[in-house]
Amino acid sequence: MDVIKEKLKLLPENPGVYIMLDKYGNIIYVGKARVLKNRVRQYFHNSPKPEKVMKMVENIADFNYIITDTEIDALALENNLIKKYKPKYNILLKDDKTYPYIKANLKEEFPNFSITRKIKKDGNKYFGPFMGGISCKDILDTLQLTFCVRLCHTQVGAKAKRECLNYHIGRCTAPCAHLVDKEEYAAQVKKALAFLDGDYKEAEKLLNEKMLSAAEGENFELALDYKNKLAMLSKLEAKRITSLSRFIDADIIAYATNNLYSAANVLVTRKGIMQGGNSYALDEAHISDGEALTAFIVQYYANHEPPAEIICEEFCEKELIQNYFKEKFDKTVEVTLAKQGVKAQLLKMAQKNAADFLEKSVDKIKHRDDMTVNACRRLQEILQLEKYPRRMECYDISNISGVDKVGSMVVFIDGEADRTSYRRFKIKTVEGANDFASLQEVLCRRLSKLGTDEEERFPKPDLIIIDGGKGQLSAVKEIFDNLGISGIELISLAKREEEVFTLTSDESVKIPHRDYALKTLQRIRDEAHRFAITYFRNLHSKNNLSSVLSEIDGVGKAKRIALMEKFGTLDKIMNASADELAKTEGIGPALAEKIRKYFDENL
């Protein structure tokens, strides 16, 4: 604490970002401040603080800071550092869904319409997000049925192409075949855009006419399809908030906390229609609710298109949020602190959803902590690790009889999968099915990045976990010794008895099967295995299917062809049950069991 006291005296009065570190040098919290001197000192004063903040402060061993020109720059930098380091006491929307949008590619001479989950500043128009049981596919289908716009990505060039089936069944006017001129197609697109903007009258009229026409022609299946599309439009209309302007695009965001756990709720309205909403459990240690809400908003809109308006709690940092969107998104977003009228009613609805979600999620959050952070602490204690295993990496090898050997690296941070850090390796130097040598190659390639410019992308792990027993552990230890690796602990987990082997004892460690510490090791081991198998299967295709099957005794050319015709891909054969395999021509129950056993033993 002496170091902290001295550093507190030197804090500047500039805006910036502060970074809290634990005794192992791990970043546990990142925050932004308008005045660094005032904000950082708050953590170490004896003033009342939320329980979550007090817990975080107990773990602070040091801090750093970065000065920025403005608080907006600090807010943007804070968000980038949170994504990069994933501090345990910051909001991190790991399970955030990115809802689909419909994109109108208006840069094309003959625009097409498609589904996307990524919004870009590309001059095109985006509609959505679509949620609450409304299918983008159904919307596009209705768009094509009623306005005959194209959904394909075919380039419309100077040379006419042959018209496709959609033209012949009246679902597209075939601009690619030069069967419609630019002005006619532009009129179709204009109507389609009006439909996506919430004007359903013409679509309802056209669908109703087509439904009656199909019914009269006794094409009842098509008539039913039109009827379903009309029902979908009725569902959309039913979501319209009658007292809200058709021109209002707004997200309503509420925040709830019990000072230990928090939650946020987002309701989405577009063109006066309630699209739906979602709730988020937040794990954070912000001093004020306003800062927590701002941090959530910044992260949320990193993956979502900002609306014209955000209706928000009165404690939110209104001006900062508005200026942030203007400067970083070049978009004017009005932040409304609704106190009366329909907008206040919508905010109350979001508040109720956030509070209800928090109440029902507390036990789930506690359970998640037991399975993650608390399990990591248990591992440190049980295995007598020198430091808390915040970043754990696990490796696995997959091949069939030495064919297409691959390795996987999966990463868990604070006991949770960090899929953005996963890596895959093609084995380059090993001949045949030699898992020890393959594992050594993978670890050598990975560990050689330490101390180089690439360490930024491949940070040093606290613990490496190997799938296997003492043999695999010794093989990796050789790599550690050859490269002079220190500061990384190494263990292996043997499948049969789920024993843990360490370098500090000849005896294995047996962790009770119900202990979350063991369950965490099993999760990371199983994830490494799954990731390796997925990569291995992706390397295969119909072309090498026969060569893999030829490894199985009793599966000759005729039977390989029969399996190929029935299942099509190696992946489907691998996932097939013995009963499903046995139904293939020439493959009886006995051979099916043999094939199933071969894959079970080799993968």
N, C-alpha and C positions, 0 to 999 in steps of 0.2 A: 504493500500500500504506500510505502515511502516514495516509490517511483511515480505512482499515480498522483500523490500530493504535489510533487514537484512539477509534474506536467500540467496539472490543473492551473498552476500559477502562470504558466506560459501561454495559455490558450488565447488566440486572437479574437477580435470582435467582428470578424468577417463571417459571411455565410459560408457554408461548406458541409462536408460529410464527415461524420465520426465513425470509427470502426472499433468495436469492443473485442478484446481477445481474452481467451482463457489461459490457464497456466501452461497449456501445451502449445500455445501460439495459434490455436484455431480461432477463426473469426466466428463469433457467436451472435453478433448483432451489428447492423449498419443503420445509421439514422442520418437525417438531414437537419440542418439548423439554419435559422435566419441569422443568429448570433452564436457562434460556436462556444464562446466563453460562457454564456449564460446557460445554454442547453446542457452541455456536458457536465457542468457543475451540479445541475439538478439531481443527477443520478446518485451523487455521493453526499448530498445534504441529508439531514435527518427528517426532512419533511415527509408527510404521508405519501405513499406511492402504492399503485396497484400491486397485488400479490405477485403477479407474473413478473413485474419489473423488479421487485425485491429479490425474487429467485434468480433472475438474470444477473443482478448486481453482485450477488454472492459469488458468482463464477468469474467476475471480471478480474483479470490479473494485470492488464495493461490496455492502453488504447492508442490509436493513431487518428490523424485527421487529414483531410484534403480541403484546402481553401478553394472556393469557386467564386466566380464573378457575381452571381445572383442566386437567390433561393431557388429559382426555377432550374438553373443548372445543377444545383445541389439535389433537387428532386429527381432529375433525370439520371444523375450519376448514382444516386442511392438505388434506383431501380435496376440499373445495369450491374452494380456490385452485388445486389441481392441475387440476381439471376446467376451471376458467376460463382459466388461462394456459397449460396444456399445456407445462410446462417440459421441456426436452430431457433432463435427467438424472433425472427422476422416472418411476416406474412409471405407465404409462397404458395401460389395457386397451382399445386401439382395436378389436381384432378379437374382443372377447369375445362369445361367443354367448349369447343369452338363450334358454334351453330352454323348451319349452311346458309348461303346467300345465293340469289340468282343474279348472274352477271349478264348484262346486255353489252355485247362487244360493239360499241358504237363507233370504234375506229375503223371498222370494216366498211367497205362500200355497201355490202349487203350483210348487215349485222346478224350474228347468231346469238343464241341464248344458251347458257350452261349453268351448272351448279358448281359453286366453289366455296371453300372455307377460308380463303385468304383474300383479304381486301388490299388492293394496291392503288397507288396514285398513278393511274395509267390512262386517265381520260375516259374510261368506261363507266357505266352506271351500274350500281349494285342495289339490290332490293333484299330486305330481310333485317335481322335474322329470322328464320322460320323455326318455330318451336311449338310446343303444346299440341303435339299430335298432327300438325299440318305437314304433309310431305312435299318437299321441293319437287320430287319426281312427278307427283300428281299435278302440281302447279304448272310445271313445264309441259306436261302432257295436255293439260287443258289449253295452255297457250298455243300449242301446235294444232290441236283439234279445231280451235275456234278462229285463229288468225293466220294459220298456215305459214308461220315463220320457221326458219330452219334451226335445228338443234345440233347439227353436225359441224365439224371443224374443217370441212372440205374447202380448199382454197378456190375462190371464184376468180378465174383468170380470163385472159383474152380468148382462149380456146375452150369451146363448149365441151362439157363432160356429159356422159350418159346419165339420164335421170334415174334416180333410185326408186325403190318401192314406195317410199313416202309420197312421191309425186302421184303415182298411179292410184293410191288409196285416198288422195285428197287431203294429205296432211302437210304438204309443202308445195310451194309454187315453183320450185327448182331453179333458183337463180344461177346455180352452177352450170345448168344446161342451157342458160340464156333464154328461158321460157317465160320470164317476167322482167319488165324493165325496172330501172332504178326507182322511178317515181311511184309505180304501183307497189313495189316492195316497201318503200318508205312509208306508204300509207298503212300497210299491214303492221309495220314496226311501231308506228305511232299509236295504233290501237292496242298493241301488246303492252307498250309502256304505260298507257293509261290504265290497263287492267292491273298491272303490277303495282300501280299507284293507288289501287283500291276502288277503281270504277268497274264494277262487275256487271252492270246492266246489260251491255251488249253481249258479253260472254254468256250470261244466263239466257238471254233471248235466243242466241244461236244454238246453244246446247239443248234448249227445250225443243226447238224446231227439229234438230237432228235426232233427238230421242223419239219424237212422235213419228218422224219419217222412217226411222229404223223399225219401230214397232209395227207400223203399217206394212212394211215390207217383210214382216215376220222374222227380222234379224234381231231376236230377243237378247242375244248375248251382247251385241253392240248397244242396244237400247239400255240395257242394265248398266253398261259402262258409262253412258251419258248421264244416267240417273245418279250414279255414284259421284260423278264430277259435280253435278248440281248440288248434291248433299254437302260436298266439301265447301262449295261457295257459300252455302247457307251457314255452315259452321263458322266460316270466316266472318260473315256479316253479323252473326250472333255475338262475336267477340268485340264488336264495335261499342265503344263507350259513348253513349248517346249525347252526353253533355260535354264531350271533349271534341275540339275542332278536328276535322278530317286532315288538317294540314300539320298537326302536331306529331313530331317524332321525338319521343322522350323516353329515357330510362329513369326509373324510380329506384333509388338506392337507400337502404336503411341498414343501420348497424346496431347490434345488441351485444352486451358484455356482462359477465358476472364478476369481472376483475381478475379472473383466472383464465377463462376461456371466452372466445368471442365468435360472432357469426355475422354475416352480411347477407342481405337478400336483394336481388335485382329483378325488377319487373320491367318488361319491355313493351312499349306501345309504339306502333308505327301507323301513320295515317289515321290516328284515332282508334286503332284496333289493338286490343290487348293480345299480344303474341304469346305471352307466357312469362315464365320467370324461373329463377334458380336460386338456391341458397348455398352458402359456402361456410364451412367451419374454418376459423382462422386461428392460427397459433402464433401469437405475437406478444411483444413486450413494449408497446409504445406508452409513453407517459400520459398522453392525452388521447381521448376518443377522436378528436379532430385529426390528429396525425395518423392514427390507425385507419380512419376512413379515407384520407388522402392517399395513403400507401396502397390501400385496396383498389381505389379507383385507377391509379396509375398502372398497377399490374393488370387489372381487368381489361383496360383498353389497349394494352399491348397486343391483345389477341382479338379484339372486337372493334368494329367500326364505331367511332364516337357519334352519338346522335346530335341533333341540333340543340337538345336541351337535356339537362340532368336535374331531376327533382330530388332534393337531398335534405339530410338532417340539418338543423340550424347551427350545429357546432362544426360543420365542415369548413375547410379553409377555402371559401368561395373564390376570392380574388386570385389566390395562388393557382387553383385548379383551372380557372378560366385562362389565365396568362400562360399556364403550361400548355394547354391545348393550342392556343394561338401560336406560341413560339415553336413547339415541337411538332405539331400536326398541321400548322398553317390553317386551322379551322376555328371558326367562332362557335363556341359551345356555351350556351347560357346556363348558369347554375342557379336554380330557383330554390329558395328556402320557403317552401309552401306552408302557409299558416291558415289558409281558409279556401273554401271552394273545392272543386273536384280534384284538383292537384293535391290538396291536403288530405283528401280522402284516400287517394292512391298511395300517398306516403304512409298513412296509417296502416293500410293493407300490407305494405312492405315491412313496416315495423312489426306487425303481428306475426308475419311469416318468419322474420329474423329471430324474434324472441321464441317462437314455437320450435324452430329448428335448433336453436341453442339448447333449449331445455331437453329436447329429445336426443341431442348429439353428445351431451357431456359424457355419458357412459362410453359411447363409441370412441371419443377422443382419449379418455383415460385408458381404454383398452388398447388403442393405437400406441399410446406412450409406453404401455407395458411391453408391447411387441417390438418396439423400436428403440427409443432412447434408453429406457430402463433395462431392456435386454442387453444393450451394448455395455452398460455399466456392470451388469451381472457377468458378462463375458470377461471383462477386465478383472473382476474379482476372482472368478472361478479359475481362469487360466493364468492368473497372476501376470497379466500383461503390464508392461511398464507404463503405458499411457492408454487413455480412453480411445477405443478403436472407431474414430469418427468416420474415416474413409476406409471401407473394406473392399478388397478386390478378390474375385474368385475366378478360377480358370478351369476350362474343360476342353477335352479333345474328342472329336467325333470322326469316325471313318468306317467303311465296310471293307474289311480285308485289305487295308492300305489304299483304297480308292478314294480320291478327293479328300485328303486329310485336311481338317480345319480345326482351328482353335477359337475359343471365345473368352472374352474378358467382360465380366459384369461388375458393376460398381454399386455398392450400397453406402449411402451417407446417413449417419444417425439411424441406421437400421432400416432405411427405406430405399427402394430401388431408384437409382438415378440413371434412367434409360438414355439420356443424352450423352452419357459418358461411356456407354458400352462400346466395345471394339471387337472386330473380327479379324482373324488371321488365316491366310492360306499357308499351309506348311510347305516350305520351299526346299529344305535341305535333307529331309528324312526319307529314306527308302523303305517301303513296306509299312506294315502296321506296328510301329514302335511308339507307343504312347509316351513312354519315359522321354525318349529323344525329342518327340514332338513338343511335349510340355517344356522341355529345356529350351527349345528354339523360341517358343512363344514368349517365355519369361525373359530370355536373353534380349529379344527384340524390344520388349516393353521396358525393361529396366535400364536398357542402354540410353533411353531418352532422359533419364534423371541427370540433372546437372547440365542439360543442354538448353537451347532456345525452345525446344518442344515441351519442356517441363510445364510451361504455362497451360498447354492443352492436356497434359498428362501429369497432374499433380502427384506428389509422393504419397503413397497410401500409408496408413498406420498399420494395417494388417492385411496379409495375403493368405487366402484360404485355398487349399488344394484339395480336389476331390480324390481321395485315395488313402492309403495307409502310410507306413513308415518308408516304403520304397519310393513312393512319389515325393514324399517330404525330403528324403535324402537327395533325390535327383535335382530338386529345386535349390536345396542348400548349396550344392556344387556351383550353381549359377551365382548365388549370393557371394560365395567365397571368391570366385573367379573375377567378379566385377567389383569386389570390395564394397558391397552394399551394407549399409548400417542404418539403424533408425527405423527399420521396417520389421515387424514381427511376422512370424510364419507358422502356420498350423495346417494340419490336414484332417479331413473328416472321412472316416472309413464307412462305407455304406452298410455293410452287413450288421454290425452291432452299433452303428452310429457312435463310434469311439473317436475322440479327438486326440491327435498326436501333436506334441509340441517338441521344440528343440531343447527344452530344459529338463526333460525327464524321459527315461526309457519306458516308463509305464504310461499307458493311455489314460486319458481323463474321461470318465463316464458321467455325463450330465443327465439328470432325470429326464425322461421322455416328455414330461408335461411342462418342463421349464422353458420359458420363452427364450432363454439364451440359446438352447439347442434348436428351438424352432426357427430362430433367426438364421443360424448356420445352415439348417436344412433348406430354408427358403432361398438363400443366396446360392447354395450348391445346386439346387433344382433349377434355379433360373439360369445358371451358367450352362447346365446340361440342355435345357430347352433352347437357349440361344444358339448353342453350338449345333444342335440337330437341325434347327430352322435354317441356318446358314448352309449346312451340308446338303439338305434337301433342295435348297434353291439352286445349288450348283448342278443339280441333275436335270435332265430333260428326257423327252421321249427317245432321243438319239442314243443315250448311254444306258437306258433302262435295261436293255437286254444284257449288257456286259455285267451289270450288278446282279441280275437274277441268275446269270450263268454260274455264280459262285455257289448256288444252292444245289446240292446233290439231288438229282431226280427231276430237276426242272430243265427239260430240253428245249430245243428251238420251238417246237409246236406249242408247248405249254407256255413258253415266254410270250409268244404271239397272242395266245388266248388271253393271258393276263393283261397284256398291253391293250388288246381290243376292249376288254371288259372295264378296266380301271383307267387307262389312258396315261397316268403318271405314276412315278415311283412313290411320290408322297401319298397318293391314295391307296396304293398297295400296302405301304407301311402302316397306314392307319386302319386297314381293313381287319375285321375279326376273322378268326379261323372259319366260322360258319359262312361268312361272305366269300372268303377265298375258295371254299369248297364248292361253291355254286358255279365256279368257272369251269368251262368245258375241259375235261381231262384232268382236273385237280380234285381228287377225292378228299375225304376227311383226314386221312393219315398224312398226305402230303401237305394239306393246308396247315395242319398243326406244325409240321416241320418248317414251313415257310414262316409261320408266325413266330416260332421259337428262334429261328435264325435272326430275325429282325430284333426281337426282344433282347437277345444276347449281345448283338453287335451295336445296338444303338441305345 
